[in-house]
Amino acid sequence: MTSQAIVITLKLLDDRYNGADDWPPSPFRLFQALLCAANAGRAATDEERQALTWLEGLEQPVIAVPRACLTQGTTYYVPRNGADACGGNLVKAARLRDAKCVQPRLFEAASPMLYIWTAENADRYSLTISAISERLYQFGRGVDIAYATTELVQIEEAQMMLKKHVGNIYRPTPNGIEGLDVYCPATGSLNSLTRRHSEHARKFQGNALRQPAPPHFQKVKYNSPVTRLFFDFAPQNGATGYCVSPVDSVVSLVEQIRDRAAQRLKQHFPPEKIERLVIGRNASESDKNRRIRIIPLPSIGSSHADRHIRRLMVEVPIACPLATADIEWAFSGLNLGVDLQTGELLDETQPCLVSSDDRKMATHYGVDATVKKAHRIWRSVTPVALPIGRYHGKKGSERAAGEMVLRRTVQQAVRHSGYKQSVDIRAVQREPLEGKGLHAEQFAAGERFSSNTLYHVEIAFQEPVSGPLVIGNGRYLGLGIMAPLACERPWDVISYKLPEDNRPAIHNRNNLLHAMRRALMGRDRELNRNASRLFSGHESDGSAASTGRHEHVFLVAEDDDGDGRLDRVLIIAPWVADRNHTAPLWQQRKFEQVARGLRIVRAGSLGLFNLAEPVQVSADDGLFKSSKNWCSVTAYVPTRFPKGAKERYPQHIVADLLNECARRGLPTPDVTITNLIKEPRGRVAAYLQLNFSKKISGPIILGRTSHKGGGVFRVFA
């Protein structure tokens, strides 16, 4: 029986989704909405229950959702159900209100949500599921009004729908160790929801309150990373160290390794299957997500690294039908100096592949399973193979047009590698982008990869991505291997050390930061004709920013050595301090352009500050490293002040900080007030300790004065 796909297309009437901590909206939530629709106004029929029982027994669906971002959130103060505690006085009870933070997600309403199941007998129940979905009226919370349609399509058509979808694709990886936890229906979900509904109707029996049984579902990993196997190039004579292969022979090296591993696997598996999944010969479109990828790792990470190949990484997709152990066996022990047919040793200088647990070199390619660090700027280590060659034009306009075509081709190569977000092409050239690199033409490999089609490129993503990043037509043969730029921090954090002969006292922090902001606004005017909201915090007409978001820079002045004088000033982009804020690429460029080029700051009575080149922020910096425990460097000032005598300051400050953490995209911490400071006009500030349940990376800058150096937190043991 031919497999088909049942596709449920769902749209919300509004461009916001209020489901709490649920993105993408889970298939179990959709299953609940379908069950609710089936029972709307009447009890579900036996045919509808059979269809839903069939649906819950299918394998987990592929989910496609539009791009979305969390809003800043709004806090509502709603009446507490406290009439009993107030002796039935409703007027008094109405004054007791609790803070309720609402933080919906905004998404592109033009792009629908797709849930795609694959089944062999889908035509039997598709009409019933379609009738149920047409009765669906809400999805998420009660305010999320929605409608849905169901259609039965062929597998190829479903894949085409995913290709054309503008948004993010989530695929189930049930055997994955890492990834996103998504709730899916399981066998018994329908009965558990029916039982829970009936128990809700009779949970009050006499004076006892009986909680309904929880629903039954399964937690499935989605978008788990691929399995990565690492190998060292060892000498054949058993000597210690590495056997080195020159980087410009990468194509022939990968072909040798690939063919030898495939020959081993063909002895135990169907040859045509190995041809498609290992070599890529006669591979279909659906084989792309199942094909293994061989990635050499040239030695980089230092200005003295020679970029020769000593290590190899093999990526095994989660959808690959070959067992990981079989693939590891096929590569482990491969001897490139042995003849494939006779087994005779021909060249003792060729390497032998040995399994390795050393992943240090992979971190230089953006692969780090512990830190999960993402990067925006990437440069090619081996040149990218493009489908077009050099554009030979004599006129300047012809050369400019040719360069534009090259840049568009690189953008297409990035998209074909699975990255849908916008990317800025910063360089496309023959020459290497770093000192130890080789000219692109040196990597030419016969007719397959002509020297005219090889280019070194540098690209910048709008949002950071994790490695490995391999693009271009030669991405399965060792070409197009990219490495992240080593120094990315100045794009979003600029650190200036103050001159040794002029370091203000701590009590002059506000005056210094005020002068820094004026200097940034002046440089912005000089470069861009006006002082934008990014540096001024005001609209173009001079009024305060009306968006209600943290869209202007944060300034921090620190005393590093504890001598009572300020040693450095940090200019921090708003998208770093506020986790819920994202910025377009042009704004990130503008931040670097203005903030990184600051050289002179005039601070009135504090004097003139001549600034040197900005200093790279260390990963071990106490303001930026990852920890569960944080303490105040500067006092936290609440975003609002208590109203009425019933809001006490200690409790009010804690509640205000928790709301501020929610608005900034931080998890809820345990808060301890270490020092309460009274300020003029009855206002207060506080020094705090924050203890999170998991490690949080800095910076953490919160409160009313966070843009002016207040509310700064540092890691403490």
N, C-alpha and C positions, 0 to 999 in steps of 0.2 A: 504494500500500500504506500502511495506517495505521501511524503511528509508535506504538510502545509503550515502556514503561519496564521494565527488569529491575532489581529491587531486591534487594540482598543485605543482610539484617539480621544483624548480628553482636553477640553479647554475650559478655562475659568473666565467668567465675565469681566473680571477686573484683572489688572496687571500686578496683583499682589497675592501672596499666599501666606496664610496665618498659622499653618500647622507648626506646632512647636518642635524644634530640633529634628526636623524631618525633611531633609533634602538630599537626594530626590525623594518625592513622596513615595512611600514604600508600596509594593504590590499588595501587602496585607491591608493597607489603608484603602486601596482601590477595591479589594475584595469586600471590605466592610461596607463601602459605599454601594457596591452592587447588591449586597444582601439587603441593605436598607431600601434601595430602589425596588427590589423584588417584593418587599413587604409593604410598600407605600400604599396606604389606603385599603389594603386587604392582605390576607395571608398568601405567602408564596405558594405557587402550585407545585405539584410533585415533579412536573417536568422542569420547572425552574430550579428546584432543589437538586435534581439530578445533574443539571448542567453546571451548577456551582460546585457540586461534589466532584464532578469531572475536572473542573478548572483548578480546584485546590490540589489535585493529585498530579498536575503537570510539573515539569521541571521549571525552575525559576525563569522569569521572562527577562528579556533585554529591555532596558529602560532608556528612553531618550527624552530629555527635558530641556527647556530653553535656558539660556544663561541667566543667572540670578545673582543678586547681591543682598546682603542683610541691610536693612535700614538702620538708622541711628537708634530708633526706638522712641516711644513716647510713654511717659509715666502718667497713669490715671490714678486718682485717689477716690476709691469707691467705698460706699458705706459698708461697714462691717455688720455681719449678722450678730449683733450684740444686744438685742432688745431684752433678752432674759437677764443678762448681766446688769442692765440698767433698770431693772424692776418694771419693765414694760413701758418705760418712758421713750416713745418713739422720737421725740425731738432731741432728747439727749443721745439716743443711740445713733441718730443721723450724723452727729458730730464726730463719731468715731469712724475714721476712714483708714483704709489700708492702701499702700502703694502697690500698683499693678503695672508692671512694665510690659508693653506690647511692642513686639519687634518683628513685623512681617518681612517677608522677602519680596523684593521687586524683581520682575522678570520681563522678558520680551513677550508681550501678549500675542504677537503675530505667529510665534512658533508654538505648536501644540506639544502636549505630553503624549508619548507613545509607549505602550506596553505590548511587547511582542512575545507571544508564546509559540513554540513549535510543537506540533502534535500530528500523529498519523490519522486520527479519526476526527479531525477538527470539524469537518463538514456536518457531522451528526448533531453537534450542539451549537454550532455557530449562530444559527438563526435565533435560538433561545437566548443566548448571551447577548445578541444584538438587540433583541426586544427588551431585555433587562437594562442594558446600557442606555437605551433611549429614554428610560424613565429616571435615570440618575439626575439629581438636581443639586447636590452639594458635594464638596470634596475638600477635606481638611477640617476646618471649624465651621460652625453654623453660618458664618458670614462669607464663606468661600463658595459662592454660587457657581455651579459648573454644569456642563452638558458633555455627553460622550456619544461616540458612534463606534460600531464594531464592524470589521470586514474580514473576510477570509481571502488570503492571497497566497501566491506561490512564494517559496523561499527566496527566489531571486528578486522578486518584487519587494519583499520585506527588506532585503539588504539594500536595495536601491533607495527605499524610504529612509533608511538610516544614513545613507551617504548624503542625501539631499537635506537632511535635517540640520537646521542651524541651532546648535546648542551643544550639550554634553551627552555622551553616550556612556551608559553604565552596563557592564556585562557581568553576569554571575560567574564567580570562580569558587565553587563549593569547597574545593580542596585547598584554597589559598590560606596562607598563614596571616598575611597582612591584608589590608584593604579596608573598605568601608562596610560597616555592619548594616545590613538592610533586612527589615522584617518581611517575610514572605509567608503566604498561606501554606499550610501543610495538611496532610490527611487528618481529618478531625476538626479542622478550623470551623467549618460550618456548624457542626453540632455544638462546639464549645461556645460560639457566639449566640446561638439560639438558647442554650441553657443559661448563659449569662444574662440575656435579656429577660427571661422568665424569672430568674432569681432576683433581679433588680425590682420587679414588680411586687415582690413579697419579702423584701429585706427587713421591713419593720413588722415584727411579730411579737405582740405583747409589748413588753418593756425592753426587749432585746433587739439589737441591731446586728444583722448577719450580713457580712460582706459577700458579694457574689464571687464565684470562682473566676480566676483570671482566664482570658482567652488563650487558645492554643495556636501557636505559630512557630516558625523556625527562623533563626537568625543566620543569614547567609552572607558570606563575604562577596563584595562586588569590587571589580577593578583591582584585584590583587596584582602585585608586581610579578613579572616573569621570574623564573628560576635562573640563577646565574651560576655557571660553573667556571672555575679559574684553573689555569694551567701555566706552569713555568716551562721555559725552554731550557732543558738540562743537557749538559754534554753527554755524549754516548759512552765515554770511558769512565763514567761514574765520578768524575771530579766535581768538587764543589763549585758553586757559582752558577752563572748563567751562560748559555750559548746565545750568541748575538746574531740577529738577522738585520740587514740594512733596511731602513724604512722605505726606501724607494722601490724595493722589490715586494711590496706588500701584496699586490694583486696575485703574483705567481705563488707567493707563500700561502695565501688563503686558499687558492685553488688546489694546491697540493694537499693541504690539511683536509679540506672538504672532501676531495675525491677519495682519500685513504679512509676517512671515517665512513663515507658512504659505502665503500667496498666491504668494510667489516659488517655494517648493518644489513647489507643485501644478502648475506649468508643466512640470516635468521628472519628477515621480513620480506614481503613482496617487493621486488626491485622497483616497480613503478611507483610504489608508495614512497620509497626512499628518494627516488628521482625528484618527486614533487616537494617533499618536506625538507630535504637536506641540500640537494643541488639546485632545486628550483626549476627543473626542466619540466615542461608541460604543466606547470602549476596554474591553477585557476584563481579567480579573484578570491574565492573563499579560503584558499590555502595561505593567503598572506598572513592571517592571524594565527596560523598554525606552524609556519615555517621557522626553523631554527636560524639563528644569526650568529656568524663567527666574527668577532671583533678583536683584532690585534690591539695591544695597548703599548704604543711607543713610549719610551721613558721620557716623562716631562715632569714639571713641578719645581725645577730649579734652572737658573740661568746657565748652569754648567752641564745639564742633562744633554746627552748626545742624540736623543730621539730614536735610538735603535730599538728593535723589537725584542723583548725578553719574556713577555707574558701574553697570554691569550685569554679572552673571555668568551664564553658560549652562552647565548641567551636561549632559553627554552620557554616558549609561550605556554601559558596555563592551558590553552586549548590544544596543544600538540598531542596527538594520539600516542606518540612514543613515550615510554616511561623514561623519567629522568635518569634512572640508574643505567638503562641501556645506552643512552646518549653519552653518559660519562664514561662507560666502558669503551664505547667506540672511539673516543678521543684520547683516553688515558693510555699512555705507553706508545703512542704513534711515533714511529721512527722515520723521519723524512729522508734519511740516507739509505733506506732499503728499497730495492726494486719491488714494485707492486706485483709483478708477475712471478718472479723466481724467488723473492725473499733474500736475494744476495745483497750484502752490504757494499754499497757503491761509494759512499762519501762519508767519512768519519767526522767531517766538520759540521754536518747537518744536525739540527737539534732533535731531541726526543721530548715529547710532551709528558709532563708529570703533573698529577693533580696537586693543587695547592690551596691553602686556606688564607694566603696572604692577599688582602684586598686593599693595601695601602695605595698602590698605583691607581686603582679604580676610583679612589676618592678625587684624584686630579681630573677625572673625567665626569665629575658630578654624580658619581655613584657612591652613596654612603647610607647604608641601611640603618645606622644608629642615629645619625644627626638629621637625616632627611633634608639636607640643605638644598634649596633651589637657587637657580641663577638666572639672570636676565641676559647677560652678554656672553656670546660664545664665538670662538675662533676655530678655524679648521686646523687640524694637525696634519691630516692627509687631505689633499685637495678634493674638492667636490666635482664629480663628473656630471656635466650638464648636457642636455640634448642638443644644444646649439654650440657653434664654435665662435671664434673671434670675429668681430664685425670689422671688416676692412673698409674704412671710409676716409676720404681725404678732407672733406669739409668738416668744420666744427659741429655743425648741426647734425651731420650724419653720425659722427662719433658719439654725440650726446644721445641720439636716438638708439644707437646700438647698445650703449651702456644701460639705458632704460629697459631695453628688452632683456638684457642679462639680469638685471635686478628683479624683474618680474619672474624670470625663470627660476631664480633662487627662491623666491617666495612660493612658487608652485612646488619646488622640491621640498620645502619645509612642510607644506600642507600634505603632500603625498606621504610624508613620514609620520603623519598622524597628529600634527599640531595645527589646530584650527584658529588659534588666536592670531591677531595681527602681529607682524614682525617688521622691524625696521632694518633694511639692508645698509650696513655702514661701510662695507668695503667689498669689492669684487675685483681681484687682481691676480696676476701671475706670480708676483713676488711673494715670498713668505711674509707672514705678519709678525714673526718673532725672529730673534737673532739666529737660533740654531735650526730654523726651518729650512726646507729645500724648495727650490723653484718648482712650480706646479708641473712643468714640462718633464721633469725628471721621473715622474710617476707614470708616464705613458706606457701602456701595455699593448703593443701591437695595434691591430685594427679595431679591437673592441673599445679601447679608451684612447682616442687620439689626443695628442698634446694640445690640439686646438680647443678641446672641450673641457679641460681641467682648469679649475680656478680655486684660489684661496679666498675664503669669504669670512666676514665678520658680521654677525647679526645680533639684534637686540629684541627680545620679546617684550610685549607689553606687561605680562605677568611672568614671574620667575617659573622656570621649569627644572625638573630633575633630569639627570643623565641616566644612561648614556644617550647622546644625541648623535645620530648618524643620518646623513641626508644624501640625496643625489642618486644617480643611476648606478653607482658602484657601491651602494651601502651594504650589499651582501658579500663584497669582495675586498673590504678593508679600506675603501675610499670614502671620503666625506665624514671622517671621524672628527667630531668637534670636542673642544675642551672649554670649560667656562673661564672667563677672564679672572685672573687671580685676585685682582683688587676691584671689587664691586661696591664696597661700602660707601665711597664718596658720592654715589648716586643718591643716597637717601640720608646719610649722616655725614656732616662736615665737622671736623674737629680742628680747632685752632689752639695752639699753645700760646699763652700770653708772653710778652717779652720779659726776660729776667729782671730788667731794670724798672719795670712798671707793672707790678701786680697788685691790684686793689685789694683792700681789706674785704672780708666777707660781708660786712654791713653795707658795702657799696654795690652789692650784687644787682639790685634793681636798676641803679643808674647805669651800670655797665651794659646790662641787657637792653635797656631802653636805647642806648646809643648804638648797640649792634643792630637793633631793628631799624633805626633810622638809616644806618649805613646800607643795609640790605635794600630798603625802599629806594634810596638814592641810586644804588647801582642798577636796580630794576628799571628806574626811570631812564637812566643813561642808556641801557641796552634796548629797552622795549617801549620807551616813550611815556610810560605811566607805571605807577606802583600798583601791581596787581594784588588781588585779595590773598594770594598765596603768601605774600610777605607782610602786607599791611593789616590783614584781618578786617578790612573795610571794603565796601562796595566802591564803584568808580565815582559815585557822587559824594563820597566821604562818610556816608552813614555806616553804622555797624553792620557786619555781615548778617544777612537775614536768613540764611539757609538753616541755621541751628546746628550745623555740623562743624567739626574741627578741621577746617580746610586751609588753615594758615600754619606757618612753621612754629615749632616749639623751640625755645631757647633755654639752654642750661649752662650755668657757670659753676665750676667745681673747684674745691680745694682738695687736690689729690694727696698732698703730703702732710696735711693737718697742721700747717704753720699759721693758719688764720688768714691766709691770702689766697686769692683765686688764681689757679694755675692754667685753666683752659676754659674755652667756651665751645659748646656744641650747638650746631644748627641741625635740627632734626625735622625731617619731612613729616607732614601730617599723616601720611599713609603708613608710617612706621610706628608712631605713637598710638594711633587709633586703628585697631585691627579691622574695623568695619568700613574703613575708608579706602577706596581705590582711586587711582589717578590715571588719566590717559598718558600715553607716551610723551606727548608734547609738554605736558606739565612736569613730568620727571626730568626731561631735558632742561626745561627752564630753571628748575630748582638747582640743578648742577651748574648750569651756566652762570647764574647769579651768585649763589652761595659759595661756590668753589673759588671764584675769582676775587674775593674780598681781600684787600691789602691794607687799607688805612681806615681806622675808626677814630673819629673825633668825639671824645666823651666829656666835653666841658672841663670842669674842675679836675676830673680824673686824668686829663692829659690826652696825648696823642698815642695811639697804639699802632705800631707797624707790625703787621701780621706776616708770617712766613707761609710757605706752602702748607696746606692742611695735612694733618697727620692721620694715617690710617688707624681706625679704631680696632683694637685687638679683640679677638674672640674671647679672651679671658677678662675683659673689662667688666668691672663689677656692676656697671649700669646695663650691660648688654648680654651677659652670659645667662645660661639657663639654670634655674633653681626653683625650689618650692618656697623658700623663705626670703622675704624682702622686708627692709626697714626704711624708714624715712630718712632722706638726706636733708630735704627742706620741708617745712611744715605743710600739712594738707589743710587747705581752706575749703569748706563745703561749698557746693555749687549753689545752694540756697540756704537761708537762715531760718530757724524755727519760727513757727507762727503760733502764738498763744503760749500760755504757761505749761500746757500739758506736754509739749514736745521738749524733753530734756536734752541738754547738749550732748552728753556722751552717747546716748542711744541714737540721737539724731545724726551725729557724725558717722556712726557705724552704718546706719541705714542709707545715708547719702553716699558713702563710699561704695556700698554694694550696688546701688543704682548706677553709679559712675562706672564701675567695672563692667556691668551689663551693657552699658552704652558703648564702651570701648572694645567690646568683644573679648573680655577676659572672663575666666570662670570665677565662681563665687569663692572668696577666700574666708578663712577665719581671721577676724580682726581683733587686735589688741591695742588699746590706747596706752602709749608709754608716757606721754606728757601732753597736758591740756594747757593751752596758752590763751589767756584773755587779751583781747585786742580792744582798741577804742570803740566807743558806741555799743558796747555790749557784745561785740562779735568775738568769736574764738577761732583758733586753729589748733591742730593737733599733730603730734608725732606718733606714727603708727607702726605696727608690725603686721605683715600680711603672710599668712600661711596657706598655700594652695595645696590641693590634693595631688597635683601632678606638677612636674617641672614646667615653668613658664620662662620664655626668653624675653629679655628686656628689649627696649626700655619700657618702664612703667612710670608714666607721668600723668597724674590725675588731679582733679579739683579745679576750683575757680581760677587759680593763678597758674595753671599748668603751662600756659604759653609764655609766662614771664619768669620761669625758673622755680616755681613753687610745685609742691606735690611730687617731688622726684624721689624715687625709691632705688635702693641699692641692695645687692645680694648680701646676706649675712649667714654665717654658719649656724 
